[in-house]
Amino acid sequence: MPKKCNFRNQERKWLNRQVRVPTPATCDNRNRCVQFDQTLRDSNENMIELLEVSKENNIYSSTVMCEIEEKETKLNFGINTSDFSRLKRILEFQPFQKSGFGKYRYFFALSYRNNSENDELCFMNVRVEQLKTHKEFEFELSKKYVSNILWLNEIKSLEDIAHLKTY
């Protein structure tokens, strides 16, 4: 027997916790929840973290941290000039300035959508954290960079990334 679901209470909880709640499509006409299998993403577990972007001798690079074979691995790979400025903007974005002096952390949420105005760009969600406060924001990045992040997310073995600089 499915559990009853009160949508207004669920929406209030969602606003307080900043996580997803069941949509009306997941409830039948008697306001009972049907199967809701969508996982709530309330942690940065298994997300790729953006650590820094750098420019050395006119070579632009991005450093990210991801978990491969249950080890946290820092990877450094080349990026184009336009992504350098876009990623720099992400790292300078600090939406929770009144909430304390903790370090900001930036994680790729792996959800994205195409940019209808430019075929080479897309919008990707980035989870911004400071201490216990977090929220996802949408940033514009090149499809090439987004595909690299999605590829890194699929890596299961350190042998697959042996050609990248690791720390």
Legacy VTK file of the C-alpha trace (Angstrom):
# vtk DataFile Version 3.0
C-alpha trace
ASCII
DATASET POLYDATA
POINTS 167 float
0.000 0.000 0.000
1.602 3.313 -1.064
2.108 5.962 1.609
0.102 9.192 1.564
1.972 12.263 0.500
1.068 15.808 1.484
2.510 17.992 -1.233
2.505 21.283 0.621
4.512 19.841 3.506
6.890 18.203 1.034
7.424 21.535 -0.732
8.166 23.292 2.565
10.696 20.615 3.458
12.252 20.999 0.023
12.643 24.744 0.438
14.260 24.263 3.828
16.615 21.444 2.770
17.216 22.495 -0.872
16.662 18.977 -2.246
14.203 17.465 -4.702
10.734 16.297 -3.718
8.261 14.128 -5.608
6.543 15.902 -8.480
2.791 15.656 -9.040
3.464 13.116 -11.779
4.695 10.666 -9.136
1.394 10.782 -7.231
-1.860 9.300 -8.390
-5.175 11.179 -8.459
-5.891 10.289 -4.819
-2.751 12.146 -3.735
-0.914 8.941 -2.852
2.711 8.545 -3.767
3.371 5.897 -6.381
6.973 4.598 -6.528
9.488 7.389 -6.106
12.933 6.062 -6.957
14.727 9.339 -7.565
17.637 9.589 -5.148
18.062 12.761 -3.160
21.438 14.352 -3.716
22.174 15.819 -0.321
25.920 15.163 -0.342
28.857 15.701 -2.654
29.709 11.999 -2.609
31.010 10.722 -5.978
30.947 14.218 -7.460
33.947 15.687 -9.286
35.355 18.709 -7.464
36.822 21.692 -9.296
39.993 22.655 -7.421
41.695 25.281 -9.561
42.389 26.634 -13.014
45.807 27.913 -13.993
47.785 29.537 -16.768
51.480 28.719 -17.177
53.452 29.753 -20.285
50.172 30.400 -22.187
48.968 26.873 -21.393
45.621 26.780 -19.631
44.734 23.871 -17.359
42.084 22.709 -14.932
42.660 20.654 -11.781
39.844 18.454 -10.511
39.534 15.796 -7.844
37.572 12.613 -8.403
37.318 9.237 -6.731
38.761 6.357 -8.760
39.231 2.871 -7.320
38.125 4.286 -3.942
41.055 6.747 -3.943
40.776 10.506 -4.240
42.782 11.460 -7.298
43.731 14.953 -8.442
43.893 15.339 -12.211
45.262 18.192 -14.268
44.285 18.560 -17.932
44.457 21.219 -20.607
41.520 23.496 -21.398
40.843 26.207 -23.941
41.070 29.942 -23.201
37.323 30.532 -23.046
36.841 27.732 -20.502
39.646 29.204 -18.409
37.662 32.426 -17.923
34.387 30.537 -17.343
35.939 28.224 -14.740
37.675 31.169 -13.071
34.255 32.806 -12.764
32.920 29.665 -11.057
35.801 29.633 -8.557
35.229 33.325 -7.765
31.486 32.839 -7.248
30.637 33.143 -3.529
26.866 33.259 -2.965
26.913 32.598 0.809
29.043 35.525 1.973
26.924 36.183 5.047
27.066 32.586 6.304
30.626 32.498 7.613
34.242 32.379 6.682
34.516 28.761 5.593
36.220 27.647 2.405
34.090 27.386 -0.726
34.053 24.109 -2.643
32.689 23.535 -6.165
31.376 20.198 -7.464
30.068 19.280 -10.906
26.530 17.922 -10.488
26.745 16.140 -13.880
23.424 17.529 -15.082
23.533 19.834 -18.076
21.436 21.285 -20.865
22.256 22.616 -24.307
22.583 26.302 -25.063
20.033 27.065 -27.775
21.968 30.164 -28.907
25.391 28.534 -29.293
26.000 24.922 -30.368
29.471 24.786 -28.770
28.269 25.747 -25.280
25.990 24.214 -22.692
24.847 24.962 -19.158
26.067 22.680 -16.370
24.939 22.550 -12.764
27.626 23.176 -10.172
27.103 22.470 -6.486
28.575 25.292 -4.401
29.327 24.509 -0.744
30.481 26.542 2.199
30.580 24.748 5.559
27.114 23.110 5.813
25.430 25.429 3.301
25.087 24.235 -0.294
23.110 24.985 -3.423
23.318 24.141 -7.132
23.834 26.888 -9.691
23.960 26.758 -13.469
27.095 27.898 -15.319
27.956 28.096 -18.994
30.820 25.856 -20.183
31.983 24.445 -23.496
30.600 21.082 -24.565
34.190 19.886 -24.853
34.859 20.571 -21.150
31.526 19.081 -20.073
32.250 15.927 -22.086
35.637 15.652 -20.327
33.924 15.878 -16.923
31.342 13.270 -17.932
34.146 11.013 -19.203
36.050 11.392 -15.910
32.906 10.412 -14.051
32.803 7.101 -15.972
36.446 6.166 -15.247
36.741 3.063 -13.071
40.476 2.305 -13.297
43.598 4.442 -12.787
45.073 2.826 -15.915
42.501 4.707 -18.023
43.938 8.046 -16.918
47.636 7.210 -16.845
48.302 9.831 -19.545
46.934 12.642 -17.343
49.047 14.388 -14.723
47.994 13.127 -11.279
48.966 14.369 -7.803
LINES 1 168
167 0 1 2 3 4 5 6 7 8 9 10 11 12 13 14 15 16 17 18 19 20 21 22 23 24 25 26 27 28 29 30 31 32 33 34 35 36 37 38 39 40 41 42 43 44 45 46 47 48 49 50 51 52 53 54 55 56 57 58 59 60 61 62 63 64 65 66 67 68 69 70 71 72 73 74 75 76 77 78 79 80 81 82 83 84 85 86 87 88 89 90 91 92 93 94 95 96 97 98 99 100 101 102 103 104 105 106 107 108 109 110 111 112 113 114 115 116 117 118 119 120 121 122 123 124 125 126 127 128 129 130 131 132 133 134 135 136 137 138 139 140 141 142 143 144 145 146 147 148 149 150 151 152 153 154 155 156 157 158 159 160 161 162 163 164 165 166
